[in-house]
């Protein structure tokens, strides 16, 4: 990620084993190199909250949870 950015889009893929019945906890870790030194930090899951209808801040949460779902089949085009 470029040094002048603080946001990145990421894509997460999973094996095609199927769906999960319960949410799965994700753990994300950032790794950077500063010259000869490697810096590692675990990401803290948070929610974007609004306070008093104007102030926004990130509030830490217990876990980053996801469900694994099989994508729906593509639409079928029927031609007469």
PDB file of N, CA, C and O in Angstrom:
ATOM      1  N   UNK A   1       0.852  -1.159   0.000  1.00  0.00           N
ATOM      2  CA  UNK A   1       0.000   0.000   0.000  1.00  0.00           C
ATOM      3  C   UNK A   1       0.905   1.230   0.000  1.00  0.00           C
ATOM      4  O   UNK A   1       1.875   1.278   0.757  1.00  0.00           O
ATOM      5  N   UNK A   2       0.612   2.198  -0.815  1.00  0.00           N
ATOM      6  CA  UNK A   2       1.466   3.386  -0.864  1.00  0.00           C
ATOM      7  C   UNK A   2       1.512   4.127   0.477  1.00  0.00           C
ATOM      8  O   UNK A   2       0.549   4.097   1.242  1.00  0.00           O
ATOM      9  N   UNK A   3       2.621   4.779   0.749  1.00  0.00           N
ATOM     10  CA  UNK A   3       2.809   5.472   2.023  1.00  0.00           C
ATOM     11  C   UNK A   3       1.808   6.606   2.230  1.00  0.00           C
ATOM     12  O   UNK A   3       1.496   6.943   3.372  1.00  0.00           O
ATOM     13  N   UNK A   4       1.297   7.203   1.150  1.00  0.00           N
ATOM     14  CA  UNK A   4       0.378   8.333   1.298  1.00  0.00           C
ATOM     15  C   UNK A   4      -1.091   7.910   1.399  1.00  0.00           C
ATOM     16  O   UNK A   4      -1.972   8.769   1.370  1.00  0.00           O
ATOM     17  N   UNK A   5      -1.372   6.628   1.514  1.00  0.00           N
ATOM     18  CA  UNK A   5      -2.750   6.115   1.602  1.00  0.00           C
ATOM     19  C   UNK A   5      -3.003   5.522   2.984  1.00  0.00           C
ATOM     20  O   UNK A   5      -2.096   4.974   3.611  1.00  0.00           O
ATOM     21  N   UNK A   6      -4.247   5.638   3.452  1.00  0.00           N
ATOM     22  CA  UNK A   6      -4.599   5.014   4.721  1.00  0.00           C
ATOM     23  C   UNK A   6      -5.810   4.090   4.581  1.00  0.00           C
ATOM     24  O   UNK A   6      -6.346   3.605   5.578  1.00  0.00           O
ATOM     25  N   UNK A   7      -6.239   3.850   3.333  1.00  0.00           N
ATOM     26  CA  UNK A   7      -7.366   2.961   3.060  1.00  0.00           C
ATOM     27  C   UNK A   7      -7.002   2.093   1.861  1.00  0.00           C
ATOM     28  O   UNK A   7      -6.372   2.556   0.911  1.00  0.00           O
ATOM     29  N   UNK A   8      -7.410   0.824   1.921  1.00  0.00           N
ATOM     30  CA  UNK A   8      -7.156  -0.080   0.804  1.00  0.00           C
ATOM     31  C   UNK A   8      -8.339  -1.013   0.627  1.00  0.00           C
ATOM     32  O   UNK A   8      -8.949  -1.436   1.609  1.00  0.00           O
ATOM     33  N   UNK A   9      -8.662  -1.332  -0.598  1.00  0.00           N
ATOM     34  CA  UNK A   9      -9.671  -2.348  -0.899  1.00  0.00           C
ATOM     35  C   UNK A   9      -8.962  -3.695  -0.954  1.00  0.00           C
ATOM     36  O   UNK A   9      -7.892  -3.822  -1.550  1.00  0.00           O
ATOM     37  N   UNK A  10      -9.563  -4.692  -0.331  1.00  0.00           N
ATOM     38  CA  UNK A  10      -8.984  -6.026  -0.376  1.00  0.00           C
ATOM     39  C   UNK A  10     -10.061  -7.016  -0.804  1.00  0.00           C
ATOM     40  O   UNK A  10     -11.252  -6.776  -0.603  1.00  0.00           O
ATOM     41  N   UNK A  11      -9.642  -8.108  -1.383  1.00  0.00           N
ATOM     42  CA  UNK A  11     -10.554  -9.188  -1.755  1.00  0.00           C
ATOM     43  C   UNK A  11     -10.154 -10.420  -0.956  1.00  0.00           C
ATOM     44  O   UNK A  11      -8.975 -10.755  -0.842  1.00  0.00           O
ATOM     45  N   UNK A  12     -11.153 -11.079  -0.413  1.00  0.00           N
ATOM     46  CA  UNK A  12     -10.903 -12.278   0.375  1.00  0.00           C
ATOM     47  C   UNK A  12     -11.533 -13.451  -0.358  1.00  0.00           C
ATOM     48  O   UNK A  12     -12.709 -13.401  -0.721  1.00  0.00           O
ATOM     49  N   UNK A  13     -10.763 -14.497  -0.576  1.00  0.00           N
ATOM     50  CA  UNK A  13     -11.294 -15.692  -1.216  1.00  0.00           C
ATOM     51  C   UNK A  13     -11.223 -16.854  -0.241  1.00  0.00           C
ATOM     52  O   UNK A  13     -10.368 -16.895   0.644  1.00  0.00           O
ATOM     53  N   UNK A  14     -12.126 -17.786  -0.418  1.00  0.00           N
ATOM     54  CA  UNK A  14     -12.156 -18.976   0.438  1.00  0.00           C
ATOM     55  C   UNK A  14     -12.222 -20.212  -0.447  1.00  0.00           C
ATOM     56  O   UNK A  14     -12.630 -20.117  -1.604  1.00  0.00           O
ATOM     57  N   UNK A  15     -11.832 -21.358   0.070  1.00  0.00           N
ATOM     58  CA  UNK A  15     -11.949 -22.584  -0.714  1.00  0.00           C
ATOM     59  C   UNK A  15     -13.409 -22.841  -1.076  1.00  0.00           C
ATOM     60  O   UNK A  15     -14.314 -22.361  -0.393  1.00  0.00           O
ATOM     61  N   UNK A  16     -13.633 -23.573  -2.119  1.00  0.00           N
ATOM     62  CA  UNK A  16     -15.002 -23.825  -2.585  1.00  0.00           C
ATOM     63  C   UNK A  16     -15.678 -24.940  -1.794  1.00  0.00           C
ATOM     64  O   UNK A  16     -16.523 -25.656  -2.330  1.00  0.00           O
ATOM     65  N   UNK A  17     -15.315 -25.090  -0.532  1.00  0.00           N
ATOM     66  CA  UNK A  17     -15.879 -26.158   0.297  1.00  0.00           C
ATOM     67  C   UNK A  17     -17.332 -25.905   0.675  1.00  0.00           C
ATOM     68  O   UNK A  17     -18.018 -26.828   1.115  1.00  0.00           O
ATOM     69  N   UNK A  18     -17.808 -24.701   0.516  1.00  0.00           N
ATOM     70  CA  UNK A  18     -19.207 -24.428   0.809  1.00  0.00           C
ATOM     71  C   UNK A  18     -19.406 -23.352   1.842  1.00  0.00           C
ATOM     72  O   UNK A  18     -18.493 -22.595   2.173  1.00  0.00           O
ATOM     73  N   UNK A  19     -20.632 -23.299   2.349  1.00  0.00           N
ATOM     74  CA  UNK A  19     -21.032 -22.255   3.269  1.00  0.00           C
ATOM     75  C   UNK A  19     -20.715 -22.622   4.713  1.00  0.00           C
ATOM     76  O   UNK A  19     -20.464 -23.784   5.031  1.00  0.00           O
ATOM     77  N   UNK A  20     -20.731 -21.623   5.572  1.00  0.00           N
ATOM     78  CA  UNK A  20     -20.576 -21.863   7.000  1.00  0.00           C
ATOM     79  C   UNK A  20     -21.914 -21.615   7.682  1.00  0.00           C
ATOM     80  O   UNK A  20     -22.655 -20.709   7.302  1.00  0.00           O
ATOM     81  N   UNK A  21     -22.218 -22.427   8.691  1.00  0.00           N
ATOM     82  CA  UNK A  21     -23.455 -22.235   9.435  1.00  0.00           C
ATOM     83  C   UNK A  21     -23.314 -21.128  10.463  1.00  0.00           C
ATOM     84  O   UNK A  21     -24.283 -20.433  10.771  1.00  0.00           O
ATOM     85  N   UNK A  22     -22.115 -20.962  10.992  1.00  0.00           N
ATOM     86  CA  UNK A  22     -21.843 -19.950  11.996  1.00  0.00           C
ATOM     87  C   UNK A  22     -20.846 -18.947  11.414  1.00  0.00           C
ATOM     88  O   UNK A  22     -20.109 -19.275  10.484  1.00  0.00           O
ATOM     89  N   UNK A  23     -20.820 -17.727  11.957  1.00  0.00           N
ATOM     90  CA  UNK A  23     -19.834 -16.763  11.460  1.00  0.00           C
ATOM     91  C   UNK A  23     -18.409 -17.221  11.763  1.00  0.00           C
ATOM     92  O   UNK A  23     -18.158 -17.920  12.744  1.00  0.00           O
ATOM     93  N   UNK A  24     -17.503 -16.817  10.912  1.00  0.00           N
ATOM     94  CA  UNK A  24     -16.081 -17.138  11.051  1.00  0.00           C
ATOM     95  C   UNK A  24     -15.359 -15.856  11.460  1.00  0.00           C
ATOM     96  O   UNK A  24     -15.614 -14.789  10.901  1.00  0.00           O
ATOM     97  N   UNK A  25     -14.467 -15.963  12.427  1.00  0.00           N
ATOM     98  CA  UNK A  25     -13.702 -14.803  12.882  1.00  0.00           C
ATOM     99  C   UNK A  25     -12.486 -14.613  11.981  1.00  0.00           C
ATOM    100  O   UNK A  25     -11.705 -15.541  11.775  1.00  0.00           O
ATOM    101  N   UNK A  26     -12.333 -13.399  11.447  1.00  0.00           N
ATOM    102  CA  UNK A  26     -11.155 -13.067  10.643  1.00  0.00           C
ATOM    103  C   UNK A  26     -10.162 -12.314  11.512  1.00  0.00           C
ATOM    104  O   UNK A  26     -10.538 -11.497  12.353  1.00  0.00           O
ATOM    105  N   UNK A  27      -8.902 -12.603  11.295  1.00  0.00           N
ATOM    106  CA  UNK A  27      -7.831 -11.860  11.958  1.00  0.00           C
ATOM    107  C   UNK A  27      -6.942 -11.299  10.855  1.00  0.00           C
ATOM    108  O   UNK A  27      -6.433 -12.047  10.020  1.00  0.00           O
ATOM    109  N   UNK A  28      -6.758  -9.988  10.855  1.00  0.00           N
ATOM    110  CA  UNK A  28      -5.956  -9.328   9.835  1.00  0.00           C
ATOM    111  C   UNK A  28      -4.699  -8.755  10.477  1.00  0.00           C
ATOM    112  O   UNK A  28      -4.720  -8.281  11.613  1.00  0.00           O
ATOM    113  N   UNK A  29      -3.602  -8.808   9.722  1.00  0.00           N
ATOM    114  CA  UNK A  29      -2.328  -8.327  10.219  1.00  0.00           C
ATOM    115  C   UNK A  29      -1.669  -7.490   9.132  1.00  0.00           C
ATOM    116  O   UNK A  29      -1.654  -7.874   7.962  1.00  0.00           O
ATOM    117  N   UNK A  30      -1.135  -6.367   9.520  1.00  0.00           N
ATOM    118  CA  UNK A  30      -0.411  -5.517   8.591  1.00  0.00           C
ATOM    119  C   UNK A  30       1.084  -5.681   8.785  1.00  0.00           C
ATOM    120  O   UNK A  30       1.564  -5.753   9.916  1.00  0.00           O
ATOM    121  N   UNK A  31       1.812  -5.740   7.697  1.00  0.00           N
ATOM    122  CA  UNK A  31       3.261  -5.887   7.756  1.00  0.00           C
ATOM    123  C   UNK A  31       3.881  -4.820   6.858  1.00  0.00           C
ATOM    124  O   UNK A  31       3.484  -4.661   5.704  1.00  0.00           O
ATOM    125  N   UNK A  32       4.849  -4.098   7.395  1.00  0.00           N
ATOM    126  CA  UNK A  32       5.532  -3.052   6.627  1.00  0.00           C
ATOM    127  C   UNK A  32       7.029  -3.185   6.848  1.00  0.00           C
ATOM    128  O   UNK A  32       7.477  -3.739   7.852  1.00  0.00           O
ATOM    129  N   UNK A  33       7.787  -2.672   5.902  1.00  0.00           N
ATOM    130  CA  UNK A  33       9.234  -2.666   6.031  1.00  0.00           C
ATOM    131  C   UNK A  33       9.715  -1.225   6.076  1.00  0.00           C
ATOM    132  O   UNK A  33       9.354  -0.405   5.232  1.00  0.00           O
ATOM    133  N   UNK A  34      10.536  -0.935   7.074  1.00  0.00           N
ATOM    134  CA  UNK A  34      11.114   0.393   7.247  1.00  0.00           C
ATOM    135  C   UNK A  34      12.631   0.236   7.198  1.00  0.00           C
ATOM    136  O   UNK A  34      13.291   0.042   8.219  1.00  0.00           O
ATOM    137  N   UNK A  35      13.153   0.323   6.001  1.00  0.00           N
ATOM    138  CA  UNK A  35      14.586   0.081   5.833  1.00  0.00           C
ATOM    139  C   UNK A  35      14.890  -1.380   6.080  1.00  0.00           C
ATOM    140  O   UNK A  35      14.443  -2.243   5.324  1.00  0.00           O
ATOM    141  N   UNK A  36      15.640  -1.669   7.121  1.00  0.00           N
ATOM    142  CA  UNK A  36      15.987  -3.061   7.431  1.00  0.00           C
ATOM    143  C   UNK A  36      15.084  -3.647   8.517  1.00  0.00           C
ATOM    144  O   UNK A  36      15.271  -4.795   8.919  1.00  0.00           O
ATOM    145  N   UNK A  37      14.115  -2.879   8.992  1.00  0.00           N
ATOM    146  CA  UNK A  37      13.251  -3.307  10.083  1.00  0.00           C
ATOM    147  C   UNK A  37      11.860  -3.671   9.543  1.00  0.00           C
ATOM    148  O   UNK A  37      11.303  -2.946   8.717  1.00  0.00           O
ATOM    149  N   UNK A  38      11.304  -4.794  10.012  1.00  0.00           N
ATOM    150  CA  UNK A  38       9.948  -5.210   9.656  1.00  0.00           C
ATOM    151  C   UNK A  38       9.023  -4.876  10.821  1.00  0.00           C
ATOM    152  O   UNK A  38       9.301  -5.221  11.970  1.00  0.00           O
ATOM    153  N   UNK A  39       7.916  -4.195  10.507  1.00  0.00           N
ATOM    154  CA  UNK A  39       6.941  -3.780  11.510  1.00  0.00           C
ATOM    155  C   UNK A  39       5.659  -4.574  11.277  1.00  0.00           C
ATOM    156  O   UNK A  39       5.159  -4.637  10.153  1.00  0.00           O
ATOM    157  N   UNK A  40       5.129  -5.176  12.332  1.00  0.00           N
ATOM    158  CA  UNK A  40       3.909  -5.978  12.242  1.00  0.00           C
ATOM    159  C   UNK A  40       2.891  -5.437  13.235  1.00  0.00           C
ATOM    160  O   UNK A  40       3.233  -5.121  14.375  1.00  0.00           O
ATOM    161  N   UNK A  41       1.625  -5.331  12.795  1.00  0.00           N
ATOM    162  CA  UNK A  41       0.550  -4.876  13.686  1.00  0.00           C
ATOM    163  C   UNK A  41      -0.729  -5.635  13.360  1.00  0.00           C
ATOM    164  O   UNK A  41      -1.086  -5.807  12.195  1.00  0.00           O
ATOM    165  N   UNK A  42      -1.411  -6.083  14.405  1.00  0.00           N
ATOM    166  CA  UNK A  42      -2.696  -6.755  14.222  1.00  0.00           C
ATOM    167  C   UNK A  42      -3.789  -5.702  14.079  1.00  0.00           C
ATOM    168  O   UNK A  42      -3.825  -4.731  14.835  1.00  0.00           O
ATOM    169  N   UNK A  43      -4.676  -5.895  13.111  1.00  0.00           N
ATOM    170  CA  UNK A  43      -5.782  -4.961  12.895  1.00  0.00           C
ATOM    171  C   UNK A  43      -6.811  -5.127  14.013  1.00  0.00           C
ATOM    172  O   UNK A  43      -7.094  -6.240  14.457  1.00  0.00           O
ATOM    173  N   UNK A  44      -7.362  -4.001  14.457  1.00  0.00           N
ATOM    174  CA  UNK A  44      -8.396  -4.007  15.489  1.00  0.00           C
ATOM    175  C   UNK A  44      -9.740  -3.782  14.795  1.00  0.00           C
ATOM    176  O   UNK A  44      -9.943  -2.733  14.183  1.00  0.00           O
ATOM    177  N   UNK A  45     -10.662  -4.748  14.878  1.00  0.00           N
ATOM    178  CA  UNK A  45     -11.964  -4.537  14.248  1.00  0.00           C
ATOM    179  C   UNK A  45     -12.715  -3.414  14.953  1.00  0.00           C
ATOM    180  O   UNK A  45     -12.664  -3.297  16.178  1.00  0.00           O
ATOM    181  N   UNK A  46     -13.413  -2.587  14.173  1.00  0.00           N
ATOM    182  CA  UNK A  46     -14.126  -1.452  14.745  1.00  0.00           C
ATOM    183  C   UNK A  46     -15.348  -1.119  13.894  1.00  0.00           C
ATOM    184  O   UNK A  46     -15.423  -1.467  12.715  1.00  0.00           O
ATOM    185  N   UNK A  47     -16.300  -0.438  14.524  1.00  0.00           N
ATOM    186  CA  UNK A  47     -17.487   0.055  13.825  1.00  0.00           C
ATOM    187  C   UNK A  47     -17.418   1.571  13.759  1.00  0.00           C
ATOM    188  O   UNK A  47     -16.959   2.226  14.696  1.00  0.00           O
ATOM    189  N   UNK A  48     -17.875   2.117  12.652  1.00  0.00           N
ATOM    190  CA  UNK A  48     -17.943   3.566  12.472  1.00  0.00           C
ATOM    191  C   UNK A  48     -19.229   4.044  13.143  1.00  0.00           C
ATOM    192  O   UNK A  48     -20.324   3.726  12.678  1.00  0.00           O
ATOM    193  N   UNK A  49     -19.107   4.802  14.228  1.00  0.00           N
ATOM    194  CA  UNK A  49     -20.273   5.246  14.994  1.00  0.00           C
ATOM    195  C   UNK A  49     -20.413   6.762  14.927  1.00  0.00           C
ATOM    196  O   UNK A  49     -19.425   7.488  14.815  1.00  0.00           O
ATOM    197  N   UNK A  50     -21.665   7.227  14.998  1.00  0.00           N
ATOM    198  CA  UNK A  50     -21.932   8.653  15.042  1.00  0.00           C
ATOM    199  C   UNK A  50     -22.394   9.020  16.453  1.00  0.00           C
ATOM    200  O   UNK A  50     -23.186   8.303  17.064  1.00  0.00           O
ATOM    201  N   UNK A  51     -21.897  10.125  16.951  1.00  0.00           N
ATOM    202  CA  UNK A  51     -22.281  10.593  18.276  1.00  0.00           C
ATOM    203  C   UNK A  51     -22.832  12.005  18.157  1.00  0.00           C
ATOM    204  O   UNK A  51     -22.233  12.862  17.507  1.00  0.00           O
ATOM    205  N   UNK A  52     -23.963  12.240  18.781  1.00  0.00           N
ATOM    206  CA  UNK A  52     -24.594  13.560  18.815  1.00  0.00           C
ATOM    207  C   UNK A  52     -24.855  14.103  17.409  1.00  0.00           C
ATOM    208  O   UNK A  52     -24.801  15.313  17.192  1.00  0.00           O
ATOM    209  N   UNK A  53     -25.134  13.223  16.468  1.00  0.00           N
ATOM    210  CA  UNK A  53     -25.524  13.579  15.103  1.00  0.00           C
ATOM    211  C   UNK A  53     -24.470  14.333  14.308  1.00  0.00           C
ATOM    212  O   UNK A  53     -24.787  14.883  13.253  1.00  0.00           O
ATOM    213  N   UNK A  54     -23.237  14.378  14.775  1.00  0.00           N
ATOM    214  CA  UNK A  54     -22.213  15.084  14.015  1.00  0.00           C
ATOM    215  C   UNK A  54     -20.848  14.411  14.107  1.00  0.00           C
ATOM    216  O   UNK A  54     -20.183  14.237  13.085  1.00  0.00           O
ATOM    217  N   UNK A  55     -20.420  14.033  15.297  1.00  0.00           N
ATOM    218  CA  UNK A  55     -19.087  13.460  15.466  1.00  0.00           C
ATOM    219  C   UNK A  55     -19.088  11.984  15.098  1.00  0.00           C
ATOM    220  O   UNK A  55     -19.972  11.230  15.506  1.00  0.00           O
ATOM    221  N   UNK A  56     -18.105  11.591  14.336  1.00  0.00           N
ATOM    222  CA  UNK A  56     -17.956  10.191  13.955  1.00  0.00           C
ATOM    223  C   UNK A  56     -16.640   9.693  14.530  1.00  0.00           C
ATOM    224  O   UNK A  56     -15.641  10.414  14.546  1.00  0.00           O
ATOM    225  N   UNK A  57     -16.651   8.454  15.002  1.00  0.00           N
ATOM    226  CA  UNK A  57     -15.431   7.856  15.506  1.00  0.00           C
ATOM    227  C   UNK A  57     -15.532   6.335  15.409  1.00  0.00           C
ATOM    228  O   UNK A  57     -16.621   5.772  15.297  1.00  0.00           O
ATOM    229  N   UNK A  58     -14.376   5.692  15.454  1.00  0.00           N
ATOM    230  CA  UNK A  58     -14.326   4.235  15.389  1.00  0.00           C
ATOM    231  C   UNK A  58     -14.375   3.669  16.798  1.00  0.00           C
ATOM    232  O   UNK A  58     -13.624   4.086  17.680  1.00  0.00           O
ATOM    233  N   UNK A  59     -15.279   2.703  16.996  1.00  0.00           N
ATOM    234  CA  UNK A  59     -15.435   2.053  18.293  1.00  0.00           C
ATOM    235  C   UNK A  59     -14.989   0.603  18.144  1.00  0.00           C
ATOM    236  O   UNK A  59     -15.557  -0.137  17.340  1.00  0.00           O
ATOM    237  N   UNK A  60     -13.980   0.185  18.908  1.00  0.00           N
ATOM    238  CA  UNK A  60     -13.511  -1.209  18.801  1.00  0.00           C
ATOM    239  C   UNK A  60     -14.631  -2.207  19.126  1.00  0.00           C
ATOM    240  O   UNK A  60     -15.459  -1.959  20.002  1.00  0.00           O
ATOM    241  N   UNK A  61     -14.643  -3.324  18.417  1.00  0.00           N
ATOM    242  CA  UNK A  61     -15.598  -4.408  18.659  1.00  0.00           C
ATOM    243  C   UNK A  61     -14.814  -5.687  18.958  1.00  0.00           C
ATOM    244  O   UNK A  61     -13.602  -5.751  18.751  1.00  0.00           O
ATOM    245  N   UNK A  62     -15.524  -6.696  19.445  1.00  0.00           N
ATOM    246  CA  UNK A  62     -14.864  -7.932  19.878  1.00  0.00           C
ATOM    247  C   UNK A  62     -14.197  -8.697  18.745  1.00  0.00           C
ATOM    248  O   UNK A  62     -13.105  -9.237  18.921  1.00  0.00           O
ATOM    249  N   UNK A  63     -14.847  -8.748  17.576  1.00  0.00           N
ATOM    250  CA  UNK A  63     -14.311  -9.584  16.502  1.00  0.00           C
ATOM    251  C   UNK A  63     -14.814  -9.105  15.144  1.00  0.00           C
ATOM    252  O   UNK A  63     -15.842  -8.434  15.045  1.00  0.00           O
ATOM    253  N   UNK A  64     -14.071  -9.463  14.104  1.00  0.00           N
ATOM    254  CA  UNK A  64     -14.483  -9.228  12.724  1.00  0.00           C
ATOM    255  C   UNK A  64     -15.072 -10.543  12.227  1.00  0.00           C
ATOM    256  O   UNK A  64     -14.342 -11.499  11.966  1.00  0.00           O
ATOM    257  N   UNK A  65     -16.403 -10.585  12.099  1.00  0.00           N
ATOM    258  CA  UNK A  65     -17.104 -11.826  11.755  1.00  0.00           C
ATOM    259  C   UNK A  65     -17.622 -11.782  10.327  1.00  0.00           C
ATOM    260  O   UNK A  65     -18.094 -10.747   9.857  1.00  0.00           O
ATOM    261  N   UNK A  66     -17.527 -12.926   9.636  1.00  0.00           N
ATOM    262  CA  UNK A  66     -18.063 -13.053   8.279  1.00  0.00           C
ATOM    263  C   UNK A  66     -18.762 -14.401   8.137  1.00  0.00           C
ATOM    264  O   UNK A  66     -18.417 -15.372   8.810  1.00  0.00           O
ATOM    265  N   UNK A  67     -19.737 -14.438   7.262  1.00  0.00           N
ATOM    266  CA  UNK A  67     -20.353 -15.697   6.851  1.00  0.00           C
ATOM    267  C   UNK A  67     -19.819 -16.033   5.468  1.00  0.00           C
ATOM    268  O   UNK A  67     -19.643 -15.143   4.636  1.00  0.00           O
ATOM    269  N   UNK A  68     -19.563 -17.301   5.221  1.00  0.00           N
ATOM    270  CA  UNK A  68     -19.149 -17.744   3.887  1.00  0.00           C
ATOM    271  C   UNK A  68     -20.404 -18.258   3.193  1.00  0.00           C
ATOM    272  O   UNK A  68     -21.046 -19.194   3.670  1.00  0.00           O
ATOM    273  N   UNK A  69     -20.745 -17.648   2.078  1.00  0.00           N
ATOM    274  CA  UNK A  69     -21.943 -18.020   1.326  1.00  0.00           C
ATOM    275  C   UNK A  69     -21.570 -18.363  -0.111  1.00  0.00           C
ATOM    276  O   UNK A  69     -20.683 -17.751  -0.705  1.00  0.00           O
ATOM    277  N   UNK A  70     -22.253 -19.333  -0.641  1.00  0.00           N
ATOM    278  CA  UNK A  70     -22.076 -19.694  -2.035  1.00  0.00           C
ATOM    279  C   UNK A  70     -22.778 -18.640  -2.884  1.00  0.00           C
ATOM    280  O   UNK A  70     -23.937 -18.320  -2.622  1.00  0.00           O
ATOM    281  N   UNK A  71     -22.105 -18.095  -3.893  1.00  0.00           N
ATOM    282  CA  UNK A  71     -22.777 -17.089  -4.715  1.00  0.00           C
ATOM    283  C   UNK A  71     -23.949 -17.709  -5.473  1.00  0.00           C
ATOM    284  O   UNK A  71     -23.910 -18.891  -5.816  1.00  0.00           O
ATOM    285  N   UNK A  72     -24.985 -16.920  -5.735  1.00  0.00           N
ATOM    286  CA  UNK A  72     -26.114 -17.451  -6.497  1.00  0.00           C
ATOM    287  C   UNK A  72     -25.682 -17.765  -7.928  1.00  0.00           C
ATOM    288  O   UNK A  72     -24.719 -17.183  -8.428  1.00  0.00           O
ATOM    289  N   UNK A  73     -26.381 -18.671  -8.580  1.00  0.00           N
ATOM    290  CA  UNK A  73     -26.023 -18.969  -9.973  1.00  0.00           C
ATOM    291  C   UNK A  73     -26.277 -17.752 -10.851  1.00  0.00           C
ATOM    292  O   UNK A  73     -27.103 -16.904 -10.515  1.00  0.00           O
ATOM    293  N   UNK A  74     -25.571 -17.662 -11.976  1.00  0.00           N
ATOM    294  CA  UNK A  74     -25.780 -16.521 -12.863  1.00  0.00           C
ATOM    295  C   UNK A  74     -27.190 -16.556 -13.457  1.00  0.00           C
ATOM    296  O   UNK A  74     -27.783 -17.626 -13.587  1.00  0.00           O
ATOM    297  N   UNK A  75     -27.726 -15.381 -13.818  1.00  0.00           N
ATOM    298  CA  UNK A  75     -29.067 -15.370 -14.417  1.00  0.00           C
ATOM    299  C   UNK A  75     -29.098 -16.131 -15.732  1.00  0.00           C
ATOM    300  O   UNK A  75     -28.110 -16.180 -16.465  1.00  0.00           O
ATOM    301  N   UNK A  76     -30.224 -16.710 -16.010  1.00  0.00           N
ATOM    302  CA  UNK A  76     -30.393 -17.481 -17.248  1.00  0.00           C
ATOM    303  C   UNK A  76     -31.178 -16.627 -18.241  1.00  0.00           C
ATOM    304  O   UNK A  76     -32.237 -16.096 -17.907  1.00  0.00           O
ATOM    305  N   UNK A  77     -30.663 -16.499 -19.446  1.00  0.00           N
ATOM    306  CA  UNK A  77     -31.341 -15.723 -20.467  1.00  0.00           C
ATOM    307  C   UNK A  77     -32.092 -16.701 -21.372  1.00  0.00           C
ATOM    308  O   UNK A  77     -31.497 -17.607 -21.956  1.00  0.00           O
ATOM    309  N   UNK A  78     -33.384 -16.505 -21.475  1.00  0.00           N
ATOM    310  CA  UNK A  78     -34.208 -17.374 -22.314  1.00  0.00           C
ATOM    311  C   UNK A  78     -34.568 -16.602 -23.575  1.00  0.00           C
ATOM    312  O   UNK A  78     -35.129 -15.508 -23.518  1.00  0.00           O
ATOM    313  N   UNK A  79     -34.231 -17.199 -24.718  1.00  0.00           N
ATOM    314  CA  UNK A  79     -34.554 -16.549 -26.002  1.00  0.00           C
ATOM    315  C   UNK A  79     -35.621 -17.347 -26.697  1.00  0.00           C
ATOM    316  O   UNK A  79     -35.553 -18.576 -26.732  1.00  0.00           O
ATOM    317  N   UNK A  80     -36.617 -16.671 -27.258  1.00  0.00           N
ATOM    318  CA  UNK A  80     -37.709 -17.384 -27.963  1.00  0.00           C
ATOM    319  C   UNK A  80     -37.258 -17.995 -29.275  1.00  0.00           C
ATOM    320  O   UNK A  80     -38.057 -18.620 -29.973  1.00  0.00           O
TER     321      UNK A  80
END
